[in-house]
Amino acid sequence: MHPKTALITAFVIGAVLLPSTGICFGDAAVSLITSRQSVNLKVKVARTPEEWSRGLERVESLAENEALLYLFPRETIFVFSTRDVGFPIDAIFLDKTGHVASIKENVHGDRYHASPSPHLAVLQTRAGFCEKNKVEKGNLIFSEDLNLKPREHASDLEEVAAAARKLLEKSARARPRDPDAQLELAMFHSGRKDYLEAEKAYRKSLDIKPDARAVVGLGDALAGQGKAQEARDQFHKAVELDPLHLPAYTRLVRMLSVANTTAKAVEMLEEAVGAHPDFHGLRLHLARVYISIGDLDAAQKILAPSLDDPAGGPDARRVLGDVHLRRGEMEKAAECYMEFLTEYPSAPHAAELRTFILVHKVKVEQSRASRKKDR
C-alpha cells in the first residue's frame, strides 16, 4: 500500500539511531531566490529515518549560511520536536516544485510541531533567517546538487505515521489547555484526510481558545465529511471572529461558487471590501471573482486603489494582467506580468508568465516594425 500522502516524524519509534558526531554542513549547496536577492546556503541533507530523527540534536548553533534540509521520498506531513535543539530555528516547508509553501519562524521549546500541509522537503535555519532575508511563500529553492522531486517508488511510511500520531496525541494529553497542541494534532489528521478525528481535535482547540485558523480547519474537516452547510457555517463564523482572515473568504467563495450562488459570494466580498478598504487581499480576491463571472470592468475598478500601493501593487498588477488577457489585450497583459515578475521573479508559474511575455512582446515589436515599414 502506497498512500499518496504519508507522514514522517522526526522521532522514529524503534529505530536504531547512529552515533552522532556532529553535522558537517557541506553535503550540498542550495540557493533561496527571493523577490530581491539570491541567498546561498550550505546544507546537511537528511534522507533517512535515522537522519530525520536526529535532526539538529547536539548541534550547538547554526551559522547564517548553514541549514539542515529534510528531503522526503514524496510529499508528506512532517512532525518534528525542538525539545533537544538548543537554539530557536526557522522552518521553511517546500512543495514538490521546490517553492516555499509555508514558514514557521522562531520555533523552540519542549513541544512538537507539524507542517500545515504535505511537503516534499523542510529547510531548518537559525531563527531570524526568514525575517532578515524576507522569505515568503512562493520563493524558489534551487540546487544543482539535489533532485528536489518526489521519487516514483517511495517506501511505505504508514508505520512512521502511526508513531507520529502517538507522539502528537501524547503532546496533546500533556498540554490539555494548550490550544496549539490540539491544533497541531488536528492539522495532522487533516493532512491524513482523517476528517472525523480532525474535527474532534479542532473542537478541543476551540473549546480552549477561539481562533479563526481552528474554525477554518474545523470547516475543512466538516467539508471533508460531506457536511457542506455545517462547513459553510464555520467559515462564516471565522469571518465574524477575524474579518481579515482571508482563508475563510476563500473557502466561502469556493463553496458558494460550487452551489451556483456566485452572486452571494460577490455580495459578501463587496461588503468586506467596503468595511476594510485597505486590505488588499480582499480586493484581489473580489477581482478574481469578477473575472470568473466576466465582469472585467468591475475587476479593473476594484484593483485600482491597490495598484500604486507598495504592499499590494505587484499582486494587483498580476491580476490586472489577467483582466487584459481576458480582453485580448496581450501587450498590456504582458506589461503587467513583467511588473509583477520584477518584484517576484520566483513566483509560482513564473516560467509560464515569462514565456507569455516573450511571445507577445516579440509579436508586438514585430507588428510595430511592420507598421513603420509600411509608412
N, C-alpha and C positions, 0 to 999 in steps of 0.2 A: 504493500500500500504506500503510495507516494502522494500525500495531500499537496495541493497547490500552495498552501500556506502552512508553515510549521512554526515552531517557536524554539529559539535557542536561549538557554540560560547560561549566565556566566558561572553558575555553580552546577557542576555535573555530578549528581549523586552516584557514588560507586566508582567514579573514575579514578584511576591511579595517576596522581599528579607527578610530573617530572620535577627533579630538584631545581629550584630557582637560583640562578647565579647572576641575576640581573638581566636587564634588557639592553641589547645593542640597537640603537636607533639608526639604521642604515640599510635595512633589508631592501627598501625601495624608496624612490622619490615620488612625491605627488605634488601637483600644483592645484591650489584652490583659486579659481578665477572668479573674482567678484566684479561688481559693476565698475570699480575704479582701479583695480590692480590685480596682479597675479602673485600669490603668496606660496613660496616653495617650502615644503616640509620633508624632513627625514622621518620615515616611519618604520616601526616594527610591525610586521604583519602577523596577525593571529588567525590561523586557518583551521586548527584542530580543537576538539573539545577541551583538551588539556590547556591549550593556549587561551581559549576563551575563558576557562575557569580561572587561570592565573591572573589574567588581565594586568593591571598596574600594581599588583601586590609587590612589596619590597622595593618599589621604585621610590626613591626619596623625593624626586622632583622632576619636572619636565622643562626643558629649555623652550624658548619661544618657537623654535623651528622644529620641535620634536612632537611626535604623536604616535598613538597606538591605533592601528587600523584593524578592526574585526571584519574579516571577509567571510561571508557565508555562501553555501552552495546554491541557495535560492532565497528569494525574499522571505523574511521571517519576522515574527515578533521577537524582540531581543530584550531579555531581562538581565540586569546587572546590579551589583551592590557596590557601594562606596565604603563599606564597613572597614575594609583593610587597606583603603587608599589613604595615604597620609596627607593629602592636599586636595583642595577643590578642583574640579575639572569642568570642561565644557564637552558635551556630547553632540556630535553632528551626524544625523542619520541620512543615509544616501539611498536613493531608489535605484532601480535596475538600469537606468540610463546614466547613472553617475552624477545626478543632480541632487542638491541638498533638498530633502523633503521636510525635515523638521529639525529643531535645535532645542537642547536643554542646556541652560547656562548655570555656572556656579553650583554644580551638583556636588554634595558632600554629605557626610554624616552616616550614621548606622541605619541604613534603610535600603530598600530595593527600588529600582526604577525600571519601568517598562517603556519601550518605544511606543508612540501613539498609534502606529500602523505598521504593516510589514515593510521591512527594509532589507536591502542586499548587503549593506556594509554600514559600519559605525566608526567614526573617527573621534578619538578622545584626545583632547589637548588640555593644556593647563588653563585654568579659569581666566577669563578676561580676553581670551584669544578672539572669540566671536565679536565681542564689543569693539575691540581695538581695530579689527580688520573689516568691520561692517559686514559680517557674514549674514546672509539671509536666504530664505527659500528661493530655489531656482538657480543659485550659484552652481558652477560646474566643478567637479573634482576630476582631474585628468592625470594619468600616469602612463608613461611608456613602458614601465617595468611590470605593470599588473594588468590582468584582464578583468576589468570590473563589470563582468557579465555573469548572469546565472548559468550554472552548469546544467546540461540537458538531463543528466542522470545523477540526481542528488540522493544521498543515502537517507534512509528513513529516520526521522528525528522525533517520532512520537514518544519514545521513552524519555527523551530530554524534555519534551513538552510537559509530560506528566510531572517530572521533577520540578520544573519551573512553577507549575500550578501549586504544588505543595509549598514551595518557598513563599509565594505571594500570599497564599492563604494563611501561612504561619505568621507572616508580617502583619496581615490584617488583624489576626487574633491578638497579636502582641500590642497593637496600637488601635484598640477598638474605637477611640474617639478621634482618630486622625482621618479626616476625610480623604486626604491624598492617598493613604494606604488602601482604602476601599476603591478609590478611583483607578489606581494602578491595576488592581485586580479586575475591575470592570473592563478596562481597556484591553487587558489580556484576553478575557473571554470574548470581547467583540472581535478582536483580531482573529480569533479561532472560529468565529461565526457561531459561538455557543451563546445565542442571544438570550435564552432563558436565564442562564447563570449571570450574564452581563446585566440583565435587568435587576436581578437581586442585589448585585454589588453596587450598581448606580443608586438604587433606592436607599441602601445603607449609607452611602456617602452623602446623599441629600438629607437624610434624617439628622446627620451631624451638622451639616452646613449647606445652605442653599448656594448653588454655584451654576452659572449658565453653561459651563462646559459639561458638567454632570447631567444637567437637564437635557442638553442636546444629545449626549451619549445615551441617555435613557430613551429618548425619542428614536434614535437609531436602532436600539435594541428592540423596541416595540415594532418598528417598521420591519425589522428582520423577521419578526414572527407573524407578519401579515396584519398587524393591528394598525391600520393606516390612520384611522380617526384619532386613536389614543396618541399615536406618534405626533400627529399634527397639533394636538392639544399641548403636548410637551414643548414643541418648537415655539408655539405662541407664548407659552409660559417663560421660555428662555428669553424671548424678546422683551417681555414685561420686566424680567429680572435685570437684564442688561440690554438696553435699547441699541447698543453699539456692537453687539455680538454678531458679527457677520455670518458665521456658520449657521446660525438659526434661520436667518433670512434665506440663505442658500437652500437649505432643506425645504423650507416652506414654499419657496418659488418652484422648486422641482416637483413637490407633491401637488401643488395647485395646477401646474402645467400638465402633469400626467392626468389629472382629473378634469382636464379641459376647462379649467376656471382661471385661465391666464389673466383675465380682467381683474380678478380679485388679487392676484399677485402684483399686478401693476398698481392697483389702488393702495395696497399695503406699503409698497416701496415708495410711492409718491408721498404718502403720509409720513413715512420715516425720514425721507429726504427733507421734507418741509420742517420737521421737528429738529433735524440735525444737519443743517445745510453745509457744515464744514467737514462732514465725514465723507471723504472721497470714495471709500469702499462702497457705500450705499449708492452713490451716484453711478459708479461704474457698473454695479450690478443692475441697476434700473436701466441703464443704457443698453446693456446686453439683452435684457428682456424686450426692450423696444425693438432692437434689431431682429430678434427672433420672430416678432409679430409683423415686421416690415414697416414699422413707424420710424423711418430713418431721420426725419426732421426732428422728431421728439428726442431721439437718441443724441443727435448733434447738439441740440439745445441744452439738454441736461448735462452734457460733458463740458460745455463752455466755461463754467466757473472753475473747473479743475485744471484746465489746460495750462494756465500760467502759474500754477502753484507748484513750488518745488517738491512738495510731498506727493501730490497726486498727478502731476503733469505727465511724466513718462508713461504711466499706465493709461492715462486718459488718451494720450496720443496713439497708443496701441489700439484701443477700442475705436477711436475715430478713424483709424486706418481701415477697420472692418466696415465702418459706415460707408467710406468712399469705395471700398471694394464691392459692396452690395449695389452701389450705384453705377458701377462700371468705370469709376474714375481711378484708373490704375496708377497714374502718375502721382496723384495726391495720396493714394494709399501707400505707395512705395516711400514717399517722403515722410509720412507719419511713422512707418515702420523703421525707417532709418533713424529718426529722432529717438524712438524708443530704444533701439539697439545701442545707440550711443551711450545711454545710461545703463542698460542691462545687456551687455554683449553675450552673456552666458545664459540668458533666459531660456526656459523650455521653448522648443520649436524655433530657436534662433536660426538654425540651419535652413529651415523651410522659408523663414522670412527673408533671409539673405538671398536665397535662390529667387524668390519672387522679386526682390528689389533689383537684382542683377538683370533678370529677364526684362522687366518692364521699364527700368531706367534706360537700358540699351535700346529698347523699342522706341522710347520717347526721343532719345538723342538721334536715332536713325530717321524718325519722322521729321524732326526739326531740320536736320541736314537736307532731307529731300525737299522740304518746302523752300529752303534757302536756294537750293539749286534750281528749282522751278522758276524762281523770281529772276 
